[in-house]
Amino acid sequence: MTWEEAVQELRSKPENKQAILDNYFDADVEVANERFAKSEEFTELLKYIPKQAKTILDIGAGRGMATYGFAKNGLVATALEPDSSNDVGAGAIRILAEKHHLPITVVETFGESLPFEDNTFDVVYVRQVLHHANDLEKFCKEVHRVLKPNGTFIATREHVLSKESDLQIFLDNHPLHHLYGGEHAFTLDFYLKCIKNSGMKVSKIIHPYASVINFAPLSKEQMRNNFANSLAKLTGSFIAKTLVGFDFIYQKMVDIKASKDHTPGRVYSFIATK
């Protein structure tokens, strides 16, 4: 089954309605992309785009929800997406770019061999892409090559394993892997090794509970409430809400939870510079 067929299969079952919305798989691409552009996740992501940046490469752009948002925010965007689909791939991006006259160029190929000159982009962005790479080391070296000096690499929502033997557990529990067989995950050390070996410097590692970039579709408020509810079992509701209301206490709680979380496929993000 292709990726497009897998998404259509997901849409065909009423019980998957929320999953469709959470993953921006709406049948109407424009509605989905507009919703992502207004989401807490994208708003937070924009904070990592340097103010002086003008050009951005979105690798593994899918149906272009981030590309669309970047272009709407004044960036000249290039979307790299090997799937030609008008629903979940490059075709969908072209249709929206033409409709809204957005500065988006679409290229249909893979990230391991980028058809661009050295030092081309201010920012390279990927969302849920590194764990799909056929050759992650080569992929990261290509990112480094096309980034301008001092350019920024942003990789978000990458599935992480504590140990390689956890991979099958993750695959068995993934809602779409059984349909199209395209999921994967690496250890945190391997992601960092590949990024660093490319010549880039990792400036920030964002753990699963540290940013809405990772825990969306939960909102920041919902995540904080979840921590308060867990703490309330020990302290009572009033004390729990008071403690979680202090940012430094809440930050300590999320850091501790992340250090103890070994769920196969949990989500991390990375910021690096050339």
Kinemage of the C-alpha trace (Angstrom):
@kinemage 1
@onewidth
@group {chain A} dominant
@subgroup {mainchain}
@vectorlist {calphas} color= white
{ca met a 1} P 0.000 0.000 0.000
{ca thr a 2} L 1.301 3.471 -0.877
{ca trp a 3} L 1.439 6.343 1.619
{ca glu a 4} L -1.513 7.994 -0.166
{ca glu a 5} L -3.535 4.773 0.074
{ca ala a 6} L -2.649 4.418 3.761
{ca val a 7} L -3.930 7.928 4.516
{ca gln a 8} L -7.092 7.296 2.499
{ca glu a 9} L -7.627 4.057 4.423
{ca leu a 10} L -7.289 5.997 7.671
{ca arg a 11} L -9.859 8.536 6.466
{ca ser a 12} L -12.347 5.831 5.507
{ca lys a 13} L -12.979 4.831 9.122
{ca pro a 14} L -15.111 7.202 11.234
{ca glu a 15} L -13.274 6.247 14.430
{ca asn a 16} L -10.114 7.842 12.989
{ca lys a 17} L -11.639 11.320 12.650
{ca gln a 18} L -9.560 12.826 15.466
{ca ala a 19} L -6.369 11.175 14.245
{ca ile a 20} L -6.980 12.690 10.808
{ca leu a 21} L -7.315 16.157 12.326
{ca asp a 22} L -4.343 15.702 14.675
{ca asn a 23} L -2.081 14.710 11.780
{ca tyr a 24} L -3.399 17.263 9.262
{ca phe a 25} L -4.615 14.556 6.889
{ca asp a 26} L -7.870 16.358 6.031
{ca ala a 27} L -9.231 15.639 2.570
{ca asp a 28} L -9.083 19.393 1.968
{ca val a 29} L -5.347 20.172 1.856
{ca glu a 30} L -5.811 23.921 2.162
{ca val a 31} L -7.910 23.575 5.311
{ca ala a 32} L -5.264 21.311 6.854
{ca asn a 33} L -2.376 23.589 5.923
{ca glu a 34} L -4.125 26.702 7.192
{ca arg a 35} L -4.799 24.977 10.505
{ca phe a 36} L -1.152 23.964 10.842
{ca ala a 37} L 0.005 27.501 10.005
{ca lys a 38} L -2.096 28.768 12.931
{ca ser a 39} L -1.137 25.980 15.340
{ca glu a 40} L 0.882 26.315 18.543
{ca glu a 41} L 3.424 23.933 17.034
{ca phe a 42} L 4.103 26.164 14.028
{ca thr a 43} L 4.067 29.347 16.102
{ca glu a 44} L 6.738 27.835 18.355
{ca leu a 45} L 8.709 26.574 15.358
{ca leu a 46} L 8.923 30.093 13.895
{ca lys a 47} L 10.869 31.184 16.988
{ca tyr a 48} L 13.786 29.048 15.788
{ca ile a 49} L 13.885 30.656 12.337
{ca pro a 50} L 16.553 33.412 12.430
{ca lys a 51} L 15.042 36.836 11.757
{ca gln a 52} L 17.525 37.475 8.958
{ca ala a 53} L 16.650 34.208 7.154
{ca lys a 54} L 15.178 34.614 3.684
{ca thr a 55} L 15.378 31.143 2.110
{ca ile a 56} L 14.265 27.814 3.520
{ca leu a 57} L 14.368 24.229 2.287
{ca asp a 58} L 11.644 21.899 3.575
{ca ile a 59} L 12.829 18.310 3.013
{ca gly a 60} L 10.182 15.599 3.027
{ca ala a 61} L 7.575 18.328 2.781
{ca gly a 62} L 4.622 15.973 2.363
{ca arg a 63} L 1.551 17.955 1.350
{ca gly a 64} L 3.398 21.159 2.210
{ca met a 65} L 1.808 22.271 5.450
{ca ala a 66} L 5.047 23.747 6.804
{ca thr a 67} L 6.179 25.020 3.385
{ca tyr a 68} L 2.840 26.799 3.052
{ca gly a 69} L 3.269 28.373 6.491
{ca phe a 70} L 6.831 29.481 5.786
{ca ala a 71} L 5.814 31.125 2.501
{ca lys a 72} L 2.885 32.834 4.198
{ca asn a 73} L 5.402 34.268 6.673
{ca gly a 74} L 7.580 35.830 4.001
{ca leu a 75} L 10.199 33.137 3.379
{ca val a 76} L 11.173 31.982 -0.100
{ca ala a 77} L 10.538 28.267 0.247
{ca thr a 78} L 11.665 25.159 -1.586
{ca ala a 79} L 9.732 21.970 -0.912
{ca leu a 80} L 11.502 18.669 -1.493
{ca glu a 81} L 8.983 15.818 -1.745
{ca pro a 82} L 9.457 12.590 -3.740
{ca asp a 83} L 5.758 11.627 -3.714
{ca ser a 84} L 3.957 13.270 -6.645
{ca ser a 85} L 0.466 12.858 -5.145
{ca asn a 86} L -2.051 15.710 -5.392
{ca asp a 87} L -3.356 14.595 -1.996
{ca val a 88} L -0.342 13.891 0.216
{ca gly a 89} L 2.620 14.930 -1.928
{ca ala a 90} L 4.241 17.398 -4.298
{ca gly a 91} L 1.125 17.867 -6.409
{ca ala a 92} L -0.774 19.229 -3.421
{ca ile a 93} L 1.981 21.783 -2.762
{ca arg a 94} L 2.017 22.967 -6.386
{ca ile a 95} L -1.754 23.414 -6.434
{ca leu a 96} L -1.753 25.596 -3.320
{ca ala a 97} L 1.330 27.569 -4.357
{ca glu a 98} L -0.261 28.420 -7.702
{ca lys a 99} L -3.632 29.242 -6.153
{ca his a 100} L -2.165 31.670 -3.627
{ca his a 101} L 0.786 32.886 -5.734
{ca leu a 102} L 3.250 31.828 -3.058
{ca pro a 103} L 7.066 31.830 -3.494
{ca ile a 104} L 7.370 28.043 -3.399
{ca thr a 105} L 9.497 25.831 -5.628
{ca val a 106} L 8.683 22.113 -5.603
{ca val a 107} L 11.308 19.453 -6.308
{ca glu a 108} L 10.512 15.732 -6.426
{ca thr a 109} L 13.487 13.822 -5.049
{ca phe a 110} L 15.028 12.426 -1.843
{ca gly a 111} L 17.143 14.110 0.812
{ca glu a 112} L 20.218 11.919 0.377
{ca ser a 113} L 21.076 13.645 -2.910
{ca leu a 114} L 19.999 17.277 -2.988
{ca pro a 115} L 19.957 18.948 -6.427
{ca phe a 116} L 21.191 22.299 -5.116
{ca glu a 117} L 24.508 24.124 -5.075
{ca asp a 118} L 26.592 24.430 -1.917
{ca asn a 119} L 25.637 27.214 0.527
{ca thr a 120} L 22.165 27.802 -0.932
{ca phe a 121} L 19.744 28.019 2.011
{ca asp a 122} L 19.554 30.017 5.239
{ca val a 123} L 17.468 27.286 6.890
{ca val a 124} L 16.862 23.602 6.252
{ca tyr a 125} L 13.811 22.146 7.996
{ca val a 126} L 12.498 18.610 8.347
{ca arg a 127} L 9.448 17.353 10.235
{ca gln a 128} L 9.258 13.633 10.973
{ca val a 129} L 11.771 12.938 8.215
{ca leu a 130} L 15.179 11.900 9.607
{ca his a 131} L 13.833 8.588 10.876
{ca his a 132} L 12.721 7.762 7.315
{ca ala a 133} L 16.171 8.373 5.792
{ca asn a 134} L 17.698 5.457 3.917
{ca asp a 135} L 21.171 6.772 4.791
{ca leu a 136} L 20.993 9.227 7.669
{ca glu a 137} L 24.696 10.103 7.620
{ca lys a 138} L 24.573 10.974 3.916
{ca phe a 139} L 21.325 12.871 4.459
{ca cys a 140} L 22.881 15.073 7.150
{ca lys a 141} L 25.996 15.705 5.070
{ca glu a 142} L 23.787 16.921 2.221
{ca val a 143} L 21.966 19.245 4.625
{ca his a 144} L 25.311 20.655 5.753
{ca arg a 145} L 26.445 21.117 2.160
{ca val a 146} L 23.433 23.164 1.041
{ca leu a 147} L 23.229 25.302 4.182
{ca lys a 148} L 24.861 28.704 4.056
{ca pro a 149} L 27.620 29.393 6.609
{ca asn a 150} L 25.950 29.946 10.021
{ca gly a 151} L 22.767 28.480 8.557
{ca thr a 152} L 20.220 26.701 10.763
{ca phe a 153} L 19.066 23.089 10.587
{ca ile a 154} L 15.783 22.283 12.336
{ca ala a 155} L 14.675 18.653 12.660
{ca thr a 156} L 11.425 18.140 14.551
{ca arg a 157} L 9.378 15.225 15.862
{ca glu a 158} L 11.919 12.451 15.294
{ca his a 159} L 11.182 9.016 16.772
{ca val a 160} L 13.800 7.929 19.315
{ca leu a 161} L 14.687 4.528 20.736
{ca ser a 162} L 16.552 3.809 23.967
{ca lys a 163} L 18.078 0.760 22.318
{ca glu a 164} L 17.883 -0.679 18.825
{ca ser a 165} L 16.064 -3.783 20.047
{ca asp a 166} L 13.055 -1.543 20.888
{ca leu a 167} L 12.403 -0.864 17.199
{ca gln a 168} L 9.933 -3.712 16.695
{ca ile a 169} L 7.903 -2.619 19.726
{ca phe a 170} L 7.589 0.840 18.195
{ca leu a 171} L 6.634 -0.512 14.765
{ca asp a 172} L 4.030 -2.872 16.222
{ca asn a 173} L 2.330 0.044 17.980
{ca his a 174} L 2.459 2.584 15.158
{ca pro a 175} L -1.059 3.218 13.721
{ca leu a 176} L 0.047 3.335 10.067
{ca his a 177} L 3.126 1.133 9.788
{ca his a 178} L 1.042 -2.011 9.224
{ca leu a 179} L -0.585 -0.313 6.228
{ca tyr a 180} L 2.413 0.992 4.301
{ca gly a 181} L 5.495 -0.290 6.140
{ca gly a 182} L 7.463 2.944 5.998
{ca glu a 183} L 8.168 3.776 9.636
{ca his a 184} L 11.501 3.614 11.456
{ca ala a 185} L 13.359 5.066 14.438
{ca phe a 186} L 16.940 5.495 15.669
{ca thr a 187} L 18.649 5.945 19.009
{ca leu a 188} L 19.265 9.469 20.239
{ca asp a 189} L 23.020 8.889 20.039
{ca phe a 190} L 22.771 7.901 16.376
{ca tyr a 191} L 20.821 11.034 15.415
{ca leu a 192} L 23.362 13.222 17.197
{ca lys a 193} L 26.314 11.335 15.712
{ca cys a 194} L 25.016 11.788 12.150
{ca ile a 195} L 24.318 15.501 12.628
{ca lys a 196} L 27.697 16.165 14.248
{ca asn a 197} L 29.651 14.050 11.738
{ca ser a 198} L 28.164 16.127 8.927
{ca gly a 199} L 30.028 19.165 10.244
{ca met a 200} L 27.061 20.820 11.956
{ca lys a 201} L 26.990 21.778 15.625
{ca val a 202} L 23.982 20.709 17.681
{ca ser a 203} L 22.829 23.759 19.627
{ca lys a 204} L 19.641 22.401 21.174
{ca ile a 205} L 18.085 19.013 21.944
{ca ile a 206} L 14.360 19.274 22.664
{ca his a 207} L 12.976 16.334 24.652
{ca pro a 208} L 9.395 15.036 24.353
{ca tyr a 209} L 7.866 17.277 27.062
{ca ala a 210} L 9.966 20.396 26.572
{ca ser a 211} L 8.033 21.982 23.707
{ca val a 212} L 4.659 21.891 22.005
{ca ile a 213} L 6.680 21.235 18.842
{ca asn a 214} L 6.988 17.677 20.142
{ca phe a 215} L 3.827 17.065 22.142
{ca ala a 216} L 1.280 18.622 19.771
{ca pro a 217} L -1.630 18.018 19.220
{ca leu a 218} L -1.717 18.513 22.987
{ca ser a 219} L -1.597 22.229 23.753
{ca lys a 220} L 0.807 23.820 26.223
{ca glu a 221} L -2.077 24.272 28.659
{ca gln a 222} L -3.186 20.654 28.321
{ca met a 223} L 0.337 19.359 28.934
{ca arg a 224} L 0.747 21.513 32.040
{ca asn a 225} L -2.657 20.333 33.308
{ca asn a 226} L -1.587 16.716 32.762
{ca phe a 227} L 1.421 17.279 35.007
{ca ala a 228} L -0.759 19.003 37.607
{ca asn a 229} L -3.210 16.083 37.602
{ca ser a 230} L -0.393 13.583 38.084
{ca leu a 231} L 1.089 15.586 40.945
{ca ala a 232} L -2.353 16.014 42.524
{ca lys a 233} L -2.409 12.313 43.380
{ca leu a 234} L 0.374 13.045 45.881
{ca thr a 235} L -0.292 16.618 46.991
{ca gly a 236} L -3.932 17.343 46.257
{ca ser a 237} L -5.306 19.493 43.456
{ca phe a 238} L -4.729 22.972 44.943
{ca ile a 239} L -1.075 22.415 45.834
{ca ala a 240} L -0.400 20.648 42.522
{ca lys a 241} L -1.820 23.497 40.442
{ca thr a 242} L 0.085 26.043 42.514
{ca leu a 243} L 3.402 24.235 42.110
{ca val a 244} L 2.968 23.601 38.393
{ca gly a 245} L 2.131 27.276 38.010
{ca phe a 246} L 5.756 28.127 38.797
{ca asp a 247} L 7.699 27.802 35.554
{ca phe a 248} L 10.956 26.654 37.178
{ca ile a 249} L 9.156 23.872 39.087
{ca tyr a 250} L 7.228 22.806 35.996
{ca gln a 251} L 10.439 22.757 33.930
{ca lys a 252} L 12.100 20.558 36.530
{ca met a 253} L 9.145 18.164 36.407
{ca val a 254} L 9.168 17.836 32.633
{ca asp a 255} L 12.938 17.291 32.606
{ca ile a 256} L 12.659 14.526 35.202
{ca lys a 257} L 9.830 12.847 33.303
{ca ala a 258} L 11.837 12.954 30.072
{ca ser a 259} L 14.857 11.394 31.778
{ca lys a 260} L 12.721 8.472 32.939
{ca asp a 261} L 10.757 7.999 29.705
{ca his a 262} L 12.023 5.108 27.586
{ca thr a 263} L 8.916 4.693 25.417
{ca pro a 264} L 9.993 3.278 22.028
{ca gly a 265} L 9.443 5.958 19.404
{ca arg a 266} L 9.102 8.938 21.733
{ca val a 267} L 9.607 12.254 19.951
{ca tyr a 268} L 12.641 14.568 20.023
{ca ser a 269} L 13.631 17.640 18.017
{ca phe a 270} L 17.057 19.056 17.191
{ca ile a 271} L 18.448 22.466 16.298
{ca ala a 272} L 21.905 22.651 14.683
{ca thr a 273} L 24.039 25.232 12.918
{ca lys a 274} L 26.664 25.134 10.190
